[in-house]
Amino acid sequence: MSSRRKSAVLLSALLSLVPLGLAGAAETKTEIKGAAILDHPCGKVSVKQMGLIHAGKFDEANKLTTKEMQEQWKAMPAKDREMMTGMMKEMSKSEADFAKDIKASGTLTVEGDHATLTVKQEHKDANGSSTDTMTQNYVIDGNKCLISR
């Protein structure tokens, strides 16, 4: 085989690997469901923050968010923060109740350094049925997970 032909074959072989390399470089998407979420750093921080909000410990709960969210919170007028804390406390659950909800109907989608927790609950009564959906976003930094927008 001529050196020119060998070069062409080698180049062809190398170029055939490029799409595989690019596909491998794409971020993989992983879904975690139910109780396994509680073992993931994002599941742990979500349950912890919910418990802190339920207990009225908003400053501690805010420390589990990204710096950007903390700055936005501090920049908010005091009356708006007061209204928001009241709403958050009213809508919050204990750690145990929230963990139970995650186990029953939670899905954590992890993609690269971001994750999203979705907890859907269906309610049925004499008036019909309804679905409540709670979604929380995260930024992952190593094995640390912070709540984001």
N, C-alpha and C positions, 0 to 999 in steps of 0.2 A: 504494500500500500504506500502510495507516495506521501511525502510529508504534508503536502497540501491537503490531501484527502484525509489524513489523520487529524489535521487541524480542524477541518470542517466537521468531522465526526465528534471530536472533543467539544467544539463550540456548540454543536447541536445538543450534545448530552448535557452540557452546563446550562444552556438555555431552557432545557426541559425541566430543570430543577427549580428555576426561578418561580414559577407559579406555586409550587409546593412550599417554597420558603416564605412567600408572601402570605399564603393561606395560613401557615403556622404562626405568622407574626400577628395575625388578627386576634383580638381579645376573645377568649372563650366565654360563653354564657353558661352559668351553672344555676340550676334551681334546687333549692333545699326546701323540703316541706315538713310541716308538723314539728314534732318534738326535737328533731335534729337542729332546728333553727336556734333553739335555746343553748346549744353548744357553740354556736358561731359568735364571734365578738360583736357583730351587729345585733344579733338577737339579745345578747346579754345587755348591751347598752340601751336597747329599746325598752326592755323590761325594767331596768334600773331607772331610766328617766321617767317612765310612766308612774312608777312607785313614788318617786320624789315629787312629781307634780301632784299626785293624789294626796300626799302628805303636806302639801303646801310649801315645799322646799324648792322654790323656783330658782333661786340663785344657784343652788347645787345642780339642779336639772339643766340649767343653762350652760354649765361647765362641760356638759357632755355633747355640746354642739360645736360646729366649726367656728373659727375666729370670726368669719364674716357674719354668721348668724348672731354671735355674741355682740358684735359691733352694731348691727342693725337693732338689736334689742335695746342696747344702751342709748342709741340715738332716738328711740321712740319717746314721745312725750309721756310723762308719768301717768296721766289719766288714761292713755291708751294701753300702757303696760298693765295698769290696774284692771281695766276691762278685760284684756286678754288673759290675765292670770285667773280671773274669775271664771271665764269661759273654759279655760283649759282644765281647771280643777273640777268643774262641774261635769265635764266630758271624760275625765280620767277614770282609771280603774286601779285597784290594788295590784301589786306585782303578781300575786297569786292568780287573780282573775284574768289578768292580761296574758300571763304565761299559759293559762288554760285555753284561752281563745287562740293563741298562736299554735298550740299543739293541735287544736281541733280544725283550724282552717287557715293556717298561715302558709305563705309562700315567700321565700327570700330568694330574689334573683340577684346573683353576683356577676358583674361584668367588669373585669379589670379592677380598677380602684374605686368603683362605685357599686352600690347595692340598693335594692328597693325591697322593702317588706310590705306585703299586702295581706291584710286579714279581712276576709269576707265572712259575714254572718247573715244567715237567712232567718227571718222571724215569721212565724205563721200564727195567726189568731183568727178570731171570728170575722174580723174586717178584711181578711186577705193575708197577703204576704208582702214582706219588704226585705231589702238587702242593705246592710250597713257595710261600707267598705272603708277601712283605714289604711292609708298608704304613708310610709315614711321612707325618706331617702337618706343615704349614708355616703360618706367618703371614707375609704379604707386607706390607712397609712401603716403598712407593715401588718402587725397583728392588732392594731388599734382601729377602732371604728368610731367615727363621729357623726352625729346627726346633722344633716344638711337640709336644704330646701326640698 
